[in-house]
């Protein structure tokens, strides 16, 4: 199972992009946020994008405002599929984040990441310098290695959604944002790992924009957005699937649209992420022709009390099209239960059923069932 996780929380503030997702609607939404934040790497995704607080120390005492944060995820999994069954206990994720508010305008962020089975673990996963003071200006500028604001990937599941498997991009980039409140937008440029025609230059770029509502006490909240990138081949997953990354036959752009609606204890999430056209078959193929990968996620979750603890129950249907080269299923059905057993400690259970592409499309047409238990602690 891919150990990458989804964007944490309904309220994460995207500092480099200046992007607010949903904000608290009521006590139930605050509880939902706490559970989702713990489960889905809040420290990596919120710390790297959090809004700079202008009340932080001045230049003379910035060293007093260095913050350490971390995440540990332990997983126990059982899988039953065409190749038989197996089980495992793993240290799935360890993260250590360091943040320094150097001045009211300058924030430095470093994230060290270990993932079970990761080829480069442990590694410096993020290193970002952000110039922003939201009390003084809606503009922001971030530079460094970061997770780019392409796609949304919101989910209450243990595993990352299939949209993330196709679209997540982490690169050294320059990102500018504008967030006056309600509306959010950002644009980014970077060099990238895939090239059309060779050469080394900053030739990849994209943007995201959206509308969010959900101030404290409101009954209904939402977050709708669109993001676009000129070269989808530079996503973390497609880089490895492209036949010759340094000699693309041609760039193919990608886009993502998402919508999130929250009312009381209920949240509905939807996302569709796709290539805008088919790749050349020499770059990425499907069933004898050029592939046009697509992924979607439709999910609903509900917050409720369980044995005097706060819990969240979620269902999801996810799917892909023409993504066989990425070793992804055609359909995935999930159910998950997460309980905050102690403060900053969440126990989660997830059932997932993956259905492969048909035998005529080059896969097995078989199904695989996976049960995962995860204990996550954030500090």
C-alpha positions as CSV (number, residue, x, y, z in Angstrom):
1,X,0.0,0.0,0.0
2,X,1.4,3.4,-0.9
3,X,2.3,5.2,2.3
4,X,1.7,8.7,1.0
5,X,-1.2,10.3,2.8
6,X,-3.9,12.8,2.0
7,X,-4.1,16.5,2.7
8,X,-4.9,16.9,6.4
9,X,-8.0,18.4,7.8
10,X,-10.9,20.4,6.5
11,X,-9.2,23.6,7.7
12,X,-5.6,23.4,6.6
13,X,-4.2,26.8,5.6
14,X,-2.0,26.5,2.6
15,X,0.7,29.1,3.3
16,X,2.7,29.1,0.1
17,X,-0.5,29.3,-1.9
18,X,-2.3,31.3,0.7
19,X,-5.1,28.8,0.4
20,X,-7.7,28.2,3.1
21,X,-9.6,25.0,2.9
22,X,-12.8,24.8,5.0
23,X,-12.8,26.5,8.4
24,X,-14.6,25.3,11.6
25,X,-18.4,25.2,11.3
26,X,-19.2,24.0,14.9
27,X,-17.8,21.8,17.6
28,X,-18.4,18.7,15.5
29,X,-16.3,20.1,12.7
30,X,-13.5,20.9,15.1
31,X,-13.5,17.3,16.2
32,X,-13.5,16.1,12.6
33,X,-10.6,18.3,11.9
34,X,-8.6,17.0,14.8
35,X,-9.1,13.4,13.7
36,X,-8.3,14.0,10.1
37,X,-5.3,16.1,11.0
38,X,-3.8,13.3,13.0
39,X,-4.5,10.7,10.4
40,X,-3.2,12.4,7.4
41,X,0.1,14.1,8.2
42,X,-1.0,17.4,9.6
43,X,2.5,18.3,10.5
44,X,3.8,18.0,7.0
45,X,1.0,19.6,5.2
46,X,-0.1,22.2,7.6
47,X,3.3,23.3,8.8
48,X,4.6,23.7,5.3
49,X,1.5,25.8,4.4
50,X,0.4,27.5,7.6
51,X,-0.4,31.2,7.8
52,X,2.4,33.3,9.2
53,X,1.2,34.9,12.5
54,X,2.3,38.6,12.6
55,X,2.2,38.4,16.4
56,X,5.3,36.2,16.4
57,X,8.6,37.4,17.9
58,X,10.6,40.1,16.4
59,X,13.9,39.7,14.7
60,X,15.8,40.0,18.0
61,X,14.2,37.0,19.6
62,X,13.2,34.8,16.7
63,X,15.2,31.9,18.2
64,X,12.5,31.6,20.9
65,X,10.0,30.7,18.3
66,X,11.4,27.5,16.9
67,X,8.8,24.8,16.9
68,X,9.3,21.0,16.8
69,X,6.5,18.7,15.7
70,X,6.2,15.1,14.6
71,X,4.1,12.2,13.6
72,X,4.4,8.4,14.1
73,X,2.1,5.9,12.4
74,X,2.1,2.2,13.1
75,X,0.1,-0.1,10.8
76,X,-1.0,-3.7,11.0
77,X,-2.3,-5.0,7.6
78,X,-3.8,-8.1,6.2
79,X,-4.3,-8.6,2.4
80,X,-6.1,-11.4,0.5
81,X,-5.7,-11.4,-3.2
82,X,-5.0,-13.5,-6.4
83,X,-1.5,-14.2,-5.1
84,X,-2.7,-15.5,-1.7
85,X,-2.8,-13.8,1.6
86,X,-0.2,-12.1,3.8
87,X,0.0,-9.9,6.8
88,X,2.5,-7.4,8.3
89,X,3.3,-5.0,11.1
90,X,5.1,-1.9,9.9
91,X,6.4,1.5,11.1
92,X,4.6,3.2,8.3
93,X,5.6,6.8,8.8
94,X,7.9,8.9,11.0
95,X,8.0,12.6,10.5
96,X,9.9,15.4,12.3
97,X,9.2,19.0,11.4
98,X,11.1,22.1,12.4
99,X,9.6,25.5,12.0
100,X,11.2,28.9,12.7
101,X,9.3,32.2,12.7
102,X,12.3,34.4,12.0
103,X,10.4,37.6,11.6
104,X,6.7,38.4,11.3
105,X,7.2,38.1,7.5
106,X,9.7,35.2,7.3
107,X,9.0,31.5,8.1
108,X,11.5,28.6,7.6
109,X,10.2,25.0,7.5
110,X,12.1,21.7,7.4
111,X,10.5,18.2,7.3
112,X,12.4,15.0,7.8
113,X,10.5,11.9,6.6
114,X,10.8,8.2,7.0
115,X,8.4,5.8,5.2
116,X,8.4,2.0,5.3
117,X,9.7,0.8,2.0
118,X,10.6,4.3,0.8
119,X,13.6,4.3,-1.6
120,X,15.2,7.4,-0.1
121,X,14.0,7.1,3.6
122,X,14.8,8.9,5.7
123,X,15.1,12.1,3.6
124,X,14.6,15.9,3.8
125,X,11.1,15.8,2.4
126,X,10.4,19.6,2.6
127,X,12.5,22.7,3.0
128,X,10.6,25.9,2.5
129,X,11.1,29.7,3.1
130,X,7.9,31.6,3.1
131,X,7.4,35.4,3.0
132,X,3.9,36.2,4.3
133,X,2.2,38.3,6.9
134,X,-1.6,37.8,6.5
135,X,-2.4,40.6,8.9
136,X,-0.7,43.0,6.5
137,X,-1.2,41.6,3.0
138,X,-3.1,38.8,1.2
139,X,0.0,38.1,-0.9
140,X,2.5,35.3,-0.1
141,X,5.7,34.0,-1.7
142,X,7.2,30.6,-0.9
143,X,10.4,28.9,-2.3
144,X,11.9,25.5,-1.7
145,X,11.0,21.9,-1.9
146,X,7.3,21.6,-1.3
147,X,4.1,19.7,-2.1
148,X,2.6,21.8,-4.9
149,X,-1.1,22.9,-4.8
150,X,-2.2,20.6,-7.6
151,X,-5.2,18.4,-6.6
152,X,-7.0,18.4,-3.3
153,X,-6.8,14.8,-2.0
154,X,-9.1,15.3,1.0
155,X,-10.1,12.1,2.7
156,X,-10.9,10.5,6.0
157,X,-9.4,7.1,5.0
158,X,-6.2,5.5,6.2
159,X,-4.8,5.1,2.7
160,X,-4.4,8.0,0.3
161,X,-7.0,8.4,-2.4
162,X,-6.4,7.3,-6.0
163,X,-6.4,11.0,-7.1
164,X,-3.3,11.5,-4.9
165,X,-1.7,8.4,-6.4
166,X,-1.8,10.0,-9.9
167,X,-1.5,13.7,-9.1
168,X,0.7,14.5,-6.1
169,X,3.7,16.6,-6.9
170,X,6.6,17.4,-4.7
171,X,9.4,19.6,-6.2
172,X,11.7,22.5,-5.5
173,X,9.5,25.4,-6.7
174,X,8.7,29.0,-6.5
175,X,5.1,29.7,-5.5
176,X,3.1,32.9,-5.2
177,X,-0.3,33.2,-3.6
178,X,-3.2,35.6,-3.2
179,X,-5.7,35.0,-0.4
180,X,-8.0,37.9,0.4
181,X,-10.5,35.7,2.3
182,X,-13.1,33.4,0.8
183,X,-11.3,33.3,-2.6
184,X,-7.9,31.7,-2.8
185,X,-5.4,31.4,-5.6
186,X,-1.8,30.5,-6.3
187,X,0.7,30.0,-9.2
188,X,3.9,28.0,-9.2
189,X,6.9,27.3,-11.4
190,X,9.6,24.6,-11.2
191,X,12.1,22.7,-13.3
192,X,10.8,19.1,-12.9
193,X,12.1,15.7,-13.6
194,X,10.6,15.0,-17.1
195,X,11.6,16.9,-20.2
196,X,10.4,17.2,-23.8
197,X,13.3,17.8,-26.1
198,X,15.9,17.5,-23.4
199,X,17.6,20.5,-21.7
200,X,17.5,21.8,-18.1
201,X,15.3,24.8,-17.6
202,X,12.3,26.0,-15.5
203,X,9.6,24.9,-17.9
204,X,6.9,23.5,-15.6
205,X,4.1,25.6,-14.2
206,X,0.6,25.6,-12.9
207,X,-2.1,27.3,-10.8
208,X,-5.0,26.6,-8.4
209,X,-7.9,28.7,-7.4
210,X,-11.1,28.3,-5.5
211,X,-13.8,29.5,-3.1
212,X,-14.2,28.5,0.5
213,X,-16.7,29.3,3.2
214,X,-17.2,28.0,6.7
215,X,-16.5,30.6,9.4
216,X,-17.0,29.7,13.1
217,X,-20.7,29.1,13.8
218,X,-22.0,28.8,10.2
219,X,-24.4,26.0,9.5
220,X,-23.0,25.1,6.0
221,X,-19.5,25.2,4.7
222,X,-17.9,24.4,1.4
223,X,-14.7,24.4,-0.6
224,X,-14.7,24.2,-4.4
225,X,-11.6,24.6,-6.5
226,X,-9.8,24.0,-9.7
227,X,-6.1,23.3,-10.3
228,X,-4.0,22.8,-13.5
229,X,-0.5,21.9,-14.5
230,X,1.2,22.0,-17.9
231,X,3.0,18.7,-17.5
232,X,1.2,15.9,-15.6
233,X,4.1,13.6,-16.2
234,X,6.0,15.4,-13.4
235,X,3.7,13.9,-10.7
236,X,5.5,11.7,-8.2
237,X,3.9,8.5,-9.7
238,X,4.0,9.3,-13.4
239,X,7.7,10.1,-13.2
240,X,8.4,6.4,-12.5
241,X,6.0,5.1,-15.1
242,X,7.1,7.3,-18.1
243,X,9.3,5.2,-20.4
244,X,12.0,7.9,-21.0
245,X,11.4,10.8,-18.6
246,X,14.2,13.0,-20.1
247,X,12.8,12.6,-23.7
248,X,9.1,13.0,-23.6
249,X,7.4,12.8,-27.0
250,X,5.3,15.7,-25.8
251,X,3.9,17.3,-22.6
252,X,0.4,16.6,-21.5
253,X,-1.3,19.0,-19.1
254,X,-3.5,17.8,-16.2
255,X,-6.3,19.3,-14.2
256,X,-8.2,18.6,-11.0
257,X,-11.6,19.8,-9.8
258,X,-12.9,19.2,-6.3
259,X,-15.8,20.1,-4.1
260,X,-16.3,19.7,-0.3
261,X,-19.6,20.4,1.5
262,X,-20.0,20.2,5.3
263,X,-23.1,20.5,7.4
264,X,-23.3,19.5,11.0
265,X,-21.6,16.1,11.5
266,X,-21.8,15.3,7.8
267,X,-19.2,16.0,5.1
268,X,-19.3,15.1,1.4
269,X,-16.1,15.1,-0.7
270,X,-15.7,14.8,-4.5
271,X,-12.6,15.1,-6.7
272,X,-11.9,14.4,-10.4
273,X,-8.3,14.5,-11.6
274,X,-7.3,13.7,-15.2
275,X,-4.8,14.3,-18.1
276,X,-6.2,16.7,-20.6
277,X,-5.4,14.4,-23.5
278,X,-3.7,11.1,-24.2
279,X,0.0,10.7,-23.8
280,X,2.0,9.5,-26.7
281,X,2.1,5.7,-26.6
282,X,5.9,5.7,-26.4
283,X,5.7,7.7,-23.1
284,X,2.7,6.1,-21.4
285,X,0.6,3.3,-22.9
286,X,-2.7,1.6,-22.2
287,X,-4.1,-1.3,-24.1
288,X,-1.9,-0.7,-27.1
289,X,-2.5,3.1,-27.4
290,X,-1.5,6.3,-25.6
291,X,-2.9,6.4,-22.0
292,X,-5.1,9.2,-20.7
293,X,-5.0,8.6,-16.9
294,X,-8.0,9.6,-14.9
295,X,-8.8,9.2,-11.1
296,X,-11.8,10.2,-9.0
297,X,-12.9,10.0,-5.4
298,X,-16.4,10.3,-3.9
299,X,-16.6,10.1,-0.2
300,X,-18.9,10.8,2.7
301,X,-18.1,10.9,6.4
302,X,-19.9,11.3,9.7
303,X,-18.7,12.4,13.1
304,X,-20.3,10.9,16.2
305,X,-19.6,10.0,19.8
306,X,-18.4,6.4,20.5
307,X,-17.9,5.2,24.1
308,X,-17.4,8.8,25.2
309,X,-14.8,9.3,22.5
310,X,-15.1,11.2,19.3
311,X,-15.2,9.1,16.1
312,X,-15.6,9.5,12.4
313,X,-17.1,6.9,10.0
314,X,-16.4,7.2,6.3
315,X,-17.4,5.4,3.0
316,X,-15.7,6.0,-0.4
317,X,-15.8,4.9,-4.0
318,X,-12.6,5.6,-5.9
319,X,-11.6,4.7,-9.4
320,X,-9.2,5.2,-12.3
321,X,-9.2,5.0,-16.1
322,X,-6.2,4.0,-18.3
323,X,-3.9,3.9,-15.2
324,X,-2.7,0.3,-15.5
325,X,0.9,1.4,-16.0
326,X,0.7,3.0,-12.5
327,X,-0.3,-0.4,-10.9
328,X,-3.6,1.1,-9.7
329,X,-6.9,-0.6,-9.6
330,X,-9.9,0.3,-11.8
331,X,-12.2,0.5,-8.8
332,X,-11.7,0.8,-5.0
333,X,-14.4,0.6,-2.4
334,X,-13.5,1.7,1.2
335,X,-14.9,2.0,4.7
336,X,-13.1,3.4,7.7
337,X,-13.6,4.1,11.3
338,X,-11.3,6.4,13.3
339,X,-11.5,7.1,17.0
340,X,-9.5,9.7,19.0
341,X,-8.7,7.3,21.9
342,X,-6.5,10.0,23.6
343,X,-5.6,13.5,22.9
344,X,-3.5,13.6,19.7
345,X,-3.8,9.8,19.4
346,X,-6.1,8.2,16.8
347,X,-6.9,4.5,16.2
348,X,-8.2,3.8,12.7
349,X,-9.5,0.7,10.9
350,X,-9.9,0.6,7.2
351,X,-11.4,-2.0,4.8
352,X,-10.5,-1.6,1.1
353,X,-11.5,-3.8,-1.9
354,X,-9.5,-3.2,-5.1
355,X,-10.8,-4.4,-8.4
356,X,-8.2,-4.7,-11.2
357,X,-8.6,-3.9,-14.8
358,X,-10.0,-6.7,-17.0
359,X,-7.8,-9.4,-18.4
360,X,-8.4,-8.0,-21.9
361,X,-6.8,-4.7,-20.9
362,X,-3.6,-6.4,-19.6
363,X,-4.5,-7.0,-16.0
364,X,-6.0,-9.9,-14.0
365,X,-9.5,-8.8,-13.6
366,X,-9.3,-10.1,-10.0
367,X,-10.1,-8.4,-6.7
368,X,-7.9,-7.8,-3.6
369,X,-9.2,-7.2,0.0
370,X,-7.1,-5.3,2.5
371,X,-7.8,-4.6,6.2
372,X,-5.6,-2.1,7.9
373,X,-5.3,-1.0,11.5
374,X,-3.4,2.2,12.2
375,X,-2.3,3.9,15.4
376,X,-1.2,7.5,14.8
377,X,0.3,10.0,17.3
378,X,1.1,13.6,16.5
379,X,3.1,15.9,18.8
